[in-house]
Amino acid sequence: PDGTKVFSSFAGLVEVVEVNVTVGDVVTKGQAVAAVEAMKAKHEIHAPCDGKVTAVNVRIGDEIDASKPIMTIT
């Protein structure tokens, strides 16, 4: 019921540089749903499961760490 939260895999602060989905989008496991910049390189964040995006918790330019969910998929 709570859904699957999608996190950055980096321990430190990273900048959100892409959000490729919006609430209501259906995603498949492995799909690139967002990207962050870390160590001067862009790293894609992939959906850990199939489902529908029920929340997007970040905007482009946000600084996040691994404790802040980028989005929720149910």
Number of C-alpha atoms within 10 A of each C-alpha: 4 8 14 18 19 22 19 24 14 15 10 12 16 23 18 22 18 20 19 12 16 14 13 13 12 14 20 14 12 12 15 18 22 22 21 26 18 14 8 8 8 15 20 18 21 18 23 18 16 15 18 18 22 19 17 18 12 17 13 13 13 14 16 20 17 15 13 14 17 23 23 20 23 16
